[in-house]
């Protein structure tokens, strides 16, 4: 995804030119068209998801006949889809819609695999943080901060990245875990600055809690052992608060609305897809 300039397509920065030439490779054996999620439950299809993510569990359950593969990031999966090496991938719908708006050759199927409960994960040693975090989440929702951020980061291609001040006299240090590269939630922008929806949210949260924040970035699946070991206090990384995870750590109330969607190539859609959304 975008690492350098907003005017440069995030995928064009990540995909070698030769890879795009392979986009027709998946057509060697005629595959059925895809009109709904049910159509993907076919051995002819390869369906991907992110390692360790709830989307993978939901995809495996919904498409048991399809071949399942896993990747580290949405960037990798979008590249594989455009290159014709996979036929679909499951991911958070807000991020998928962002990708589809950037790349009109891709589209998100209308149906959702399931709804997500995206919350802030809290280390088992830091239970006392849960309620203060919940109060801040509610205040952001009531004041409109959450909606303004959502619209700015997920509905534009050149979002403003406001300067969030640090707490003037912090009462504590808050070590916050972030996923390494998940645009538009967390990514490295121009000049090496870490930015994105989750980054801004974490900074605002730390300020509201009167804490000095320290960021540590991990691959998505590495966030959970870091939380359990106490290497980070919280993780703000679009984490779904599943029942299994709630047995191992604490979670806040949801801080963003999300569902799990599936992305395919527009040319593979059986019906007449809606026109690509412009940003």
C-alpha positions, 0 to 999 in steps of 0.5 A: 500500500502507499508508502511514499506519495498519496498520488502514487497508487499504493499497489503500483509501489508494491507490485513489480511491473512484470507481475501485472503481466501475469494477470491473465494466468488464472484464465488458463482453465475456464473458471465459473463466474462469481455472482455471490459468496456461495459461488466461491465454494468450489474447488476451482477457486483459491481464496486467501486471507490474512494469517491469524485473522478472523477473516480466514476462519470465516472464509474456511467455514464458508468455502470449505471446497475452495483452496485456502491460502494465507498471506501476511498483509492485504497488500500481498493479497491484492497483488496476488489477486491482480496477478491472477494467482488467487481468485478472491480474498477475505478482509475487513470491508472498510479496507477492501472498499478503499482498495476497490476505489483505488483500483477499479479492476477490483470489486467487493462482493455485496454480501459480508462474511460476518460482522466484526467487533473491532476493539482495542486489545489490552494486555492481561496485566493491564486490566485497569486500562479497560474502563478509562479506554472505554470512556474515551471511545464513547467520548470520541463517538459522541463528539463526532471525532470517530466519524470525522476520522473514519471519513477522512482516512477511509473515504479520501486518497489524500487524508490530512494527517493532523499533528496530535500533541503529546500530553504536557505532563503525562502521568504514565507511559502507554506502550502501544502495538501497531501492525506494521503495514495496513493502509489506511490504518497504519503505514509508513508515509513520506519521510518515514512517519508512521501514520494512519487511522489507528495511529491517529486514534492511538495518539488521541487516546494517549492524550485523553488518558494523559499518557506519553505514548510509545509505538511498537510495530509488529506483524499482525500475528505477533501482536498477540504474544507481545500483549500476553508477554506484557511487551506492549500495554495495548494494541490498536490494530483493527483486532476482532475481539473474538471469544477465544481472544477474550480468554487470553486478554482484555478488550475495549468496546468496539471503536470502529464499525466493520464487517468482513468482505470478499474482494474479487476481480471485477471481470470475474463478477457474474452480474453487472457490478456497480460503477467503481466508486470515485474518491 
